[in-house]
């Protein structure tokens, strides 16, 4: 084989291999609820498999060099066979992950083992390609550098195309089909190149056509329910696949049959705007609380759209004039559009939705806000530091007007509690929510009650029955909530967190150092 075809093979296989890695990371991360260690674990399995494959290929290439009867045709046939086998193995990793999540107790180790097996086969390709193209002479070094450079270029292009474009255009089954067909095409070309007569070309070409038809028929069935299987595991048969799955290059958003919203496999919320007892399935009472601690929140910045329930509530606060929502994943906008309870917020003139990273937006804007609300990322998820570190909170502090407040969901992390105290002089905790600012914080129940009497969402009163006010106010005076005080002062918070680490961009404490912050099992919110 000449050098140029070898470079092209290395380029194509590099792009396909890195694209498979992106697909595996997305599905493995979804199964792991976007834990911070998901990427490192999968990358370790991926690179470990490549290393094993390259090591095995080195021994095999020495045996091929000693086997004079093998010939160029035999080497090309072997390379083509390895290409096709590796492609089939890579294609089957995701369905195998899904089946394992449903059947295996320790699914994580099995998933990583399957990735390692597939990449071991992939690791054979580059050495075999170089062996087929290069003679053992003084030109071997420069020749291999071209082949390796082609592999790097292909990997870069594959990562860009798959990571930034394909997932915005196609769903997971379609991407898997395209990758499988691409791998089969390269393998068939290599097999065909080793044939000495046109008649012998018929078999690999016919095989590729048959395999393509089989893939077109089988891929939808193999990949149809993978997100449901990865998410629910052994409970999948009873719960069934999520009816709504939206994929973008920013991640996977899913809505279960019970109405739970998930982002990257982690619970995100529910669709509800009613704070009334018996209807408040998502503790939406917290979204109404700003009326009690801020006298006049005219301009609000909301980081993370989520289910849209909080934004829908605040957009109908009589005093609110504008809400700027910054959401990194446009899939949430599509989800909100499909839910009648919150869909109207997309047409509300008060609401402006910006698709961007919240931290980047805060750095770029010079606008100041009366209230910044952040009901976002669980503290142990990957990249949580980006929205919970001391540096980030200092940035939000600089974007508050005099008397402004930051209202943030800490998801019970004492590290985040300590971090907020290190940035803001005044703080008050309500359940998992922290109210912080540069001025003292006071709860005005009279103002809260008066505003609730005026609050309407899409023309419907929030509290239609005057007798329900007393029940609604119980959440403000209830002394306990899941075993911990409902309200906590700054003094009490400081005493409780005095020996705890402050979260910074450098230590990423909640993601890596504080391992007890991770869930011990794939706990799912109950379906209702």
C-alpha positions as CSV (number, residue, x, y, z in Angstrom):
1,X,0.0,0.0,0.0
2,X,1.2,3.5,-0.9
3,X,1.7,6.2,1.7
4,X,-1.1,8.5,0.7
5,X,-3.9,5.8,1.1
6,X,-2.4,4.9,4.4
7,X,-2.6,8.5,5.5
8,X,-6.2,8.7,4.4
9,X,-7.1,5.5,6.2
10,X,-5.4,6.9,9.4
11,X,-7.3,10.1,9.0
12,X,-10.7,8.5,8.5
13,X,-10.3,5.9,11.3
14,X,-9.0,8.6,13.7
15,X,-12.2,10.7,13.0
16,X,-14.5,7.7,13.4
17,X,-12.7,6.5,16.6
18,X,-13.0,9.9,18.4
19,X,-16.6,10.2,17.3
20,X,-17.4,6.9,18.9
21,X,-15.7,8.1,22.1
22,X,-18.0,11.2,22.1
23,X,-21.0,8.9,21.7
24,X,-19.8,6.6,24.5
25,X,-19.1,9.6,26.8
26,X,-22.5,10.9,26.3
27,X,-24.2,7.6,27.1
28,X,-21.9,6.7,29.9
29,X,-22.2,10.1,31.4
30,X,-26.0,9.9,31.2
31,X,-26.0,6.6,33.0
32,X,-23.7,8.1,35.7
33,X,-26.0,11.1,36.1
34,X,-23.2,13.4,34.7
35,X,-20.8,12.7,37.6
36,X,-17.5,14.5,37.3
37,X,-15.5,11.3,37.2
38,X,-17.4,10.0,34.2
39,X,-15.0,11.5,31.6
40,X,-11.9,10.4,33.4
41,X,-13.1,6.8,33.8
42,X,-14.2,6.5,30.2
43,X,-11.0,8.2,28.9
44,X,-8.9,5.8,30.9
45,X,-10.7,2.8,29.4
46,X,-10.5,4.3,25.9
47,X,-6.7,5.1,26.1
48,X,-6.0,1.8,27.9
49,X,-7.7,-0.1,25.1
50,X,-5.7,1.7,22.5
51,X,-2.5,1.0,24.3
52,X,-3.2,-2.7,24.6
53,X,-4.2,-2.8,20.9
54,X,-1.0,-1.1,19.9
55,X,1.1,-3.4,22.0
56,X,-0.6,-6.5,20.5
57,X,-0.2,-5.1,17.0
58,X,3.5,-4.6,17.6
59,X,4.0,-8.3,18.2
60,X,1.7,-9.2,15.4
61,X,3.5,-7.0,12.9
62,X,6.8,-8.7,13.8
63,X,5.2,-12.0,13.0
64,X,3.9,-10.7,9.7
65,X,7.3,-9.4,8.7
66,X,8.7,-12.9,9.3
67,X,5.9,-14.6,7.3
68,X,7.0,-14.2,3.7
69,X,4.0,-16.1,2.5
70,X,1.6,-13.5,3.9
71,X,2.3,-10.9,1.1
72,X,0.7,-7.5,0.6
73,X,-2.7,-9.0,-0.3
74,X,-2.8,-11.0,3.0
75,X,-1.8,-7.9,5.0
76,X,-4.5,-5.8,3.3
77,X,-7.1,-8.5,3.9
78,X,-6.1,-8.6,7.6
79,X,-6.3,-4.9,7.9
80,X,-9.7,-4.7,6.3
81,X,-10.9,-7.5,8.6
82,X,-9.7,-5.7,11.7
83,X,-11.3,-2.4,10.5
84,X,-14.7,-4.1,10.1
85,X,-14.4,-6.0,13.3
86,X,-13.4,-3.0,15.3
87,X,-16.2,-1.0,13.7
88,X,-18.8,-3.6,14.7
89,X,-17.5,-3.8,18.2
90,X,-17.6,0.0,18.6
91,X,-21.1,0.2,17.1
92,X,-22.4,-2.4,19.7
93,X,-20.9,-0.7,22.8
94,X,-23.9,1.6,23.4
95,X,-26.6,-1.1,23.1
96,X,-24.4,-3.3,25.3
97,X,-24.2,-0.5,27.9
98,X,-27.9,-0.2,27.8
99,X,-28.5,-3.9,28.2
100,X,-25.9,-4.1,31.0
101,X,-27.5,-1.2,32.9
102,X,-30.7,-3.1,32.9
103,X,-29.2,-6.5,33.8
104,X,-25.9,-5.9,35.6
105,X,-25.5,-4.8,39.2
106,X,-22.1,-3.1,38.7
107,X,-22.9,-1.6,35.3
108,X,-20.1,1.0,35.4
109,X,-17.2,-1.5,35.4
110,X,-18.9,-3.5,32.7
111,X,-19.4,-0.4,30.5
112,X,-15.7,0.5,30.9
113,X,-14.7,-3.1,30.0
114,X,-16.8,-2.9,26.8
115,X,-15.2,0.4,25.8
116,X,-11.7,-1.1,26.4
117,X,-12.5,-4.2,24.3
118,X,-13.7,-2.0,21.4
119,X,-10.7,0.4,21.6
120,X,-8.3,-2.6,21.8
121,X,-9.5,-3.5,18.4
122,X,-9.3,0.1,17.2
123,X,-5.7,0.2,18.6
124,X,-4.7,-2.4,16.1
125,X,-5.5,-0.3,13.1
126,X,-2.8,2.4,13.1
127,X,0.2,0.0,13.6
128,X,-1.2,-2.4,10.9
129,X,-1.8,0.5,8.5
130,X,1.8,1.7,9.0
131,X,3.1,-1.9,8.6
132,X,1.2,-2.3,5.3
133,X,2.5,1.0,3.9
134,X,6.1,1.4,5.2
135,X,9.2,-0.6,4.3
136,X,11.8,-1.1,7.1
137,X,14.2,1.5,5.8
138,X,15.4,5.0,6.3
139,X,12.0,6.4,5.1
140,X,9.9,4.6,7.7
141,X,10.3,7.4,10.3
142,X,9.1,10.3,8.0
143,X,6.4,8.0,6.5
144,X,5.0,7.1,9.9
145,X,5.0,10.8,11.0
146,X,2.7,11.5,8.0
147,X,0.4,8.6,8.9
148,X,0.3,9.7,12.6
149,X,-0.4,13.3,11.6
150,X,-3.3,12.2,9.4
151,X,-4.7,10.3,12.4
152,X,-4.4,13.4,14.6
153,X,-6.1,15.6,11.9
154,X,-8.9,13.0,11.6
155,X,-9.4,12.9,15.4
156,X,-9.6,16.7,15.6
157,X,-12.1,16.9,12.7
158,X,-14.1,14.0,14.0
159,X,-14.4,15.7,17.4
160,X,-15.5,19.0,15.9
161,X,-18.0,17.5,13.5
162,X,-19.6,15.1,15.9
163,X,-19.4,17.1,19.1
164,X,-20.4,20.5,17.7
165,X,-22.6,19.6,14.7
166,X,-23.9,16.1,14.4
167,X,-25.7,16.1,17.7
168,X,-27.5,19.3,16.8
169,X,-28.7,17.7,13.5
170,X,-29.2,14.0,14.2
171,X,-30.3,11.8,17.1
172,X,-28.1,9.1,18.6
173,X,-29.3,6.2,16.4
174,X,-28.7,8.2,13.3
175,X,-25.2,9.2,14.4
176,X,-24.4,5.6,15.3
177,X,-25.6,4.5,11.8
178,X,-23.5,7.1,10.1
179,X,-20.4,6.1,12.1
180,X,-21.0,2.4,11.4
181,X,-21.4,3.0,7.7
182,X,-18.3,5.2,7.6
183,X,-16.3,2.4,9.3
184,X,-17.6,-0.2,7.0
185,X,-16.9,1.9,3.9
186,X,-13.2,2.3,4.9
187,X,-12.9,-1.4,5.7
188,X,-14.5,-2.4,2.4
189,X,-12.1,-0.1,0.5
190,X,-9.1,-1.7,2.2
191,X,-10.5,-5.2,1.4
192,X,-11.1,-4.2,-2.2
193,X,-7.6,-2.8,-2.5
194,X,-6.2,-6.2,-1.6
195,X,-8.1,-8.0,-4.4
196,X,-6.1,-8.7,-7.5
197,X,-9.1,-9.1,-10.0
198,X,-12.4,-7.2,-10.5
199,X,-14.3,-10.4,-9.9
200,X,-13.0,-10.7,-6.4
201,X,-14.2,-7.2,-5.6
202,X,-17.8,-8.4,-5.7
203,X,-17.7,-10.1,-2.3
204,X,-16.6,-7.1,-0.2
205,X,-18.9,-4.7,-2.0
206,X,-21.9,-7.0,-1.8
207,X,-21.0,-7.6,1.9
208,X,-21.0,-3.9,2.5
209,X,-24.4,-3.4,0.8
210,X,-25.9,-6.2,2.8
211,X,-24.5,-5.0,6.0
212,X,-25.7,-1.4,5.3
213,X,-29.2,-2.7,4.7
214,X,-29.0,-4.7,8.0
215,X,-27.8,-1.7,9.9
216,X,-30.5,0.5,8.4
217,X,-33.1,-2.0,9.7
218,X,-31.5,-2.9,13.0
219,X,-30.0,0.4,14.3
220,X,-33.4,2.0,15.3
221,X,-34.3,-1.2,17.3
222,X,-30.9,-1.5,19.0
223,X,-30.7,2.2,19.9
224,X,-34.4,3.0,20.5
225,X,-34.6,2.8,24.2
226,X,-31.0,3.2,25.3
227,X,-31.6,6.4,27.4
228,X,-34.4,4.8,29.2
229,X,-32.4,1.6,29.9
230,X,-29.3,3.6,31.0
231,X,-31.4,5.8,33.3
232,X,-33.7,3.3,35.0
233,X,-31.6,0.2,34.8
234,X,-33.5,-2.8,36.3
235,X,-36.7,-0.7,36.6
236,X,-36.8,0.1,32.9
237,X,-39.5,-2.6,32.1
238,X,-41.8,-1.1,34.6
239,X,-41.2,2.5,33.9
240,X,-40.7,2.4,30.1
241,X,-38.7,4.8,27.9
242,X,-39.0,8.6,28.4
243,X,-41.6,9.9,25.9
244,X,-39.5,13.1,25.3
245,X,-35.8,13.0,24.6
246,X,-34.1,16.1,23.1
247,X,-30.4,15.9,22.1
248,X,-28.2,18.8,21.3
249,X,-24.5,19.3,21.4
250,X,-24.9,20.6,24.9
251,X,-26.4,17.4,26.3
252,X,-29.5,15.2,26.6
253,X,-32.8,16.5,28.1
254,X,-35.5,14.0,28.9
255,X,-39.0,14.0,30.3
256,X,-40.2,10.8,32.0
257,X,-43.7,9.4,31.7
258,X,-44.3,10.7,35.3
259,X,-43.4,14.3,34.3
260,X,-39.9,14.4,35.8
261,X,-37.3,16.4,33.9
262,X,-33.8,15.1,33.6
263,X,-30.6,16.8,32.3
264,X,-27.8,14.4,31.4
265,X,-29.4,11.7,33.5
266,X,-29.7,13.8,36.7
267,X,-33.0,15.0,38.1
268,X,-33.8,18.6,37.1
269,X,-37.3,19.3,38.2
270,X,-41.0,19.0,37.4
271,X,-43.5,21.2,35.5
272,X,-45.7,22.9,38.1
273,X,-46.4,26.5,39.2
274,X,-49.0,26.0,41.9
275,X,-47.8,26.4,45.5
276,X,-51.0,25.0,47.0
277,X,-50.7,22.0,49.4
278,X,-51.3,18.8,47.5
279,X,-50.2,20.4,44.1
280,X,-46.7,21.5,44.9
281,X,-44.8,18.6,43.4
282,X,-41.6,20.5,42.9
283,X,-41.5,22.8,46.0
284,X,-42.4,25.7,43.8
285,X,-43.1,27.8,46.9
286,X,-39.4,28.7,46.8
287,X,-40.0,30.5,43.6
288,X,-42.5,32.8,45.2
289,X,-40.2,33.6,48.2
290,X,-38.4,36.5,46.5
291,X,-41.6,38.5,47.1
292,X,-40.9,38.2,50.8
293,X,-37.2,39.2,50.8
294,X,-36.9,41.7,48.0
295,X,-39.2,44.8,48.0
296,X,-39.1,45.5,44.3
297,X,-37.3,43.0,42.0
298,X,-37.7,44.8,38.7
299,X,-34.9,43.3,36.7
300,X,-34.0,39.6,37.2
301,X,-31.3,37.4,35.8
302,X,-32.2,33.8,35.9
303,X,-29.3,31.3,35.3
304,X,-30.6,28.0,33.9
305,X,-34.1,27.7,32.4
306,X,-34.7,24.1,33.7
307,X,-38.4,23.2,33.5
308,X,-39.4,26.9,33.1
309,X,-41.6,26.6,36.2
310,X,-39.6,29.1,38.3
311,X,-39.3,31.6,35.4
312,X,-43.1,31.3,34.7
313,X,-43.8,32.2,38.4
314,X,-41.4,35.1,38.5
315,X,-42.5,36.5,35.2
316,X,-45.9,37.0,36.6
317,X,-44.7,38.8,39.7
318,X,-46.6,42.1,39.5
319,X,-43.4,44.1,40.2
320,X,-41.1,42.3,37.7
321,X,-40.4,44.2,34.5
322,X,-37.7,42.0,32.8
323,X,-36.3,38.5,33.2
324,X,-33.1,37.6,31.3
325,X,-32.8,33.8,31.2
326,X,-29.4,32.4,30.4
327,X,-29.5,28.7,29.4
328,X,-26.6,26.8,27.9
329,X,-28.7,24.0,26.4
330,X,-31.4,25.0,23.9
331,X,-33.0,21.6,24.4
332,X,-34.7,23.1,27.5
333,X,-36.4,25.7,25.4
334,X,-37.8,22.9,23.2
335,X,-39.0,21.1,26.3
336,X,-40.7,24.2,27.7
337,X,-42.4,24.8,24.4
338,X,-44.1,21.4,24.7
339,X,-45.4,21.8,28.2
340,X,-48.7,23.8,28.4
341,X,-48.1,24.9,32.0
342,X,-45.0,26.9,31.1
343,X,-45.1,27.3,27.3
344,X,-46.6,30.8,27.5
345,X,-43.4,32.2,29.1
346,X,-41.7,31.9,25.7
347,X,-44.1,34.6,24.4
348,X,-44.1,36.7,27.5
349,X,-42.7,40.2,26.6
350,X,-41.0,40.3,30.0
351,X,-38.8,37.3,29.3
352,X,-35.7,37.2,27.2
353,X,-33.9,33.9,26.7
354,X,-30.2,33.9,25.9
355,X,-28.5,30.6,24.8
356,X,-25.1,31.0,26.5
357,X,-23.0,29.8,29.4
358,X,-24.1,31.7,32.6
359,X,-20.7,32.5,33.7
360,X,-19.6,33.7,30.3
361,X,-22.7,35.9,30.1
362,X,-22.0,37.5,33.5
363,X,-18.4,38.3,32.5
364,X,-19.5,39.9,29.2
365,X,-22.4,42.0,30.5
366,X,-22.2,45.2,32.4
367,X,-25.9,45.2,33.3
368,X,-26.9,45.2,37.0
369,X,-29.8,43.2,38.4
370,X,-32.1,43.5,41.4
371,X,-32.2,39.7,41.7
372,X,-30.1,36.9,40.4
373,X,-31.8,33.5,40.7
374,X,-29.9,30.2,40.2
375,X,-31.8,27.0,40.6
376,X,-29.3,25.0,38.7
377,X,-26.7,22.4,38.8
378,X,-26.3,19.7,41.5
379,X,-23.1,20.3,43.3
380,X,-21.5,16.9,42.5
381,X,-22.1,17.0,38.8
382,X,-19.4,17.6,36.2
383,X,-18.6,21.4,35.7
384,X,-20.6,22.3,38.8
385,X,-17.6,24.5,40.0
386,X,-18.3,26.8,37.0
387,X,-21.5,28.0,38.7
388,X,-20.7,27.4,42.4
389,X,-17.1,28.6,43.0
390,X,-16.0,31.6,45.0
391,X,-14.8,33.3,41.8
392,X,-18.2,32.8,40.2
393,X,-20.1,34.2,43.2
394,X,-17.8,37.2,43.3
395,X,-18.8,37.8,39.7
396,X,-22.5,37.6,40.6
397,X,-21.9,40.0,43.5
398,X,-20.5,42.5,41.1
399,X,-23.6,42.3,38.9
400,X,-26.1,43.2,41.7
401,X,-27.6,46.6,42.2
402,X,-27.6,48.2,45.7
403,X,-30.0,46.1,47.7
404,X,-29.8,43.3,45.2
405,X,-30.0,39.6,46.2
406,X,-28.5,36.3,44.9
407,X,-31.0,33.5,45.4
408,X,-29.2,30.1,44.7
409,X,-30.0,26.5,45.2
410,X,-27.1,24.9,47.0
411,X,-28.5,21.3,46.9
412,X,-27.5,20.8,50.5
413,X,-23.7,21.2,49.9
414,X,-22.0,22.6,53.0
415,X,-19.0,23.4,50.8
416,X,-21.2,25.7,48.8
417,X,-22.7,27.2,52.0
418,X,-19.2,28.0,53.2
419,X,-18.3,29.5,49.8
420,X,-21.2,31.8,49.8
421,X,-20.3,33.1,53.2
422,X,-16.8,33.8,52.0
423,X,-18.1,36.2,49.3
424,X,-21.3,37.8,50.7
425,X,-21.5,39.6,54.1
426,X,-25.2,38.7,54.6
427,X,-26.8,35.3,54.2
428,X,-29.9,33.4,55.1
429,X,-30.8,29.8,54.3
430,X,-34.3,28.6,53.5
431,X,-34.4,24.8,52.9
432,X,-31.7,24.2,50.2
433,X,-31.9,27.8,49.0
434,X,-29.5,30.6,50.0
435,X,-30.4,34.3,50.0
436,X,-27.3,36.4,50.0
437,X,-26.4,40.0,49.4
438,X,-24.4,43.0,50.4
439,X,-27.1,44.4,52.8
440,X,-29.0,42.8,55.7
441,X,-31.8,40.5,54.6
442,X,-35.3,40.8,56.1
443,X,-38.4,38.6,55.5
444,X,-41.5,40.8,55.0
445,X,-44.5,38.4,55.4
446,X,-47.1,41.2,55.0
447,X,-45.7,42.2,51.7
448,X,-45.5,38.6,50.7
449,X,-49.2,38.0,51.5
450,X,-50.3,41.2,49.7
451,X,-48.4,40.3,46.6
452,X,-49.8,36.7,46.6
453,X,-53.3,38.1,46.5
454,X,-52.5,39.9,43.3
455,X,-50.4,37.1,41.7
456,X,-51.9,35.6,38.6
457,X,-50.4,33.2,36.1
458,X,-51.9,33.3,32.6
459,X,-54.9,35.0,34.1
460,X,-55.5,32.4,36.9
461,X,-55.0,33.5,40.5
462,X,-52.2,31.6,42.2
463,X,-54.3,31.3,45.4
464,X,-58.0,31.4,44.4
465,X,-59.4,30.6,47.8
466,X,-58.7,33.0,50.7
467,X,-58.9,30.0,53.1
468,X,-55.8,28.5,51.5
469,X,-53.5,31.4,52.6
470,X,-53.0,30.0,56.0
471,X,-51.9,26.6,54.6
472,X,-49.7,28.3,52.1
473,X,-47.9,30.3,54.8
474,X,-47.0,27.3,56.8
475,X,-44.0,26.7,54.6
476,X,-42.6,30.0,56.0
477,X,-43.0,29.1,59.7
478,X,-42.6,25.3,59.6
479,X,-39.7,24.6,61.9
480,X,-38.4,21.5,60.2
481,X,-37.8,20.3,56.6
482,X,-36.5,16.7,56.0
483,X,-34.9,16.7,59.5
484,X,-33.1,20.0,59.3
485,X,-34.1,23.6,60.2
486,X,-36.1,25.4,57.5
487,X,-34.4,28.7,58.3
488,X,-30.8,29.2,59.3
489,X,-29.0,32.5,60.1
490,X,-25.5,33.4,58.9
491,X,-24.1,33.0,62.4
492,X,-25.4,29.4,62.6
493,X,-24.2,28.6,59.1
494,X,-20.7,30.0,59.9
495,X,-20.6,27.9,63.0
496,X,-21.6,24.7,61.2
497,X,-19.2,25.2,58.2
498,X,-16.2,26.6,60.1
499,X,-14.0,23.5,59.3
500,X,-15.2,23.1,55.7
501,X,-13.3,23.9,52.5
502,X,-14.2,26.8,50.3
503,X,-14.9,25.9,46.8
504,X,-12.7,27.5,44.2
505,X,-12.0,27.2,40.5
506,X,-8.7,25.5,41.4
507,X,-9.7,22.9,44.0
508,X,-13.1,21.9,42.4
509,X,-13.9,20.6,45.9
510,X,-17.5,19.4,45.3
511,X,-16.7,17.5,42.1
512,X,-13.6,15.6,43.2
513,X,-12.2,16.1,46.7
514,X,-15.4,15.6,48.6
515,X,-16.2,12.1,47.4
516,X,-19.0,11.6,49.9
517,X,-20.9,14.3,47.9
518,X,-21.5,11.7,45.2
519,X,-24.6,9.6,45.3
520,X,-23.9,6.0,46.3
521,X,-26.5,4.7,43.8
522,X,-28.4,6.0,40.9
523,X,-31.2,7.5,43.0
524,X,-34.1,8.7,40.9
525,X,-36.8,11.1,41.9
526,X,-40.1,9.3,42.5
527,X,-42.6,9.3,39.6
528,X,-45.9,11.0,40.4
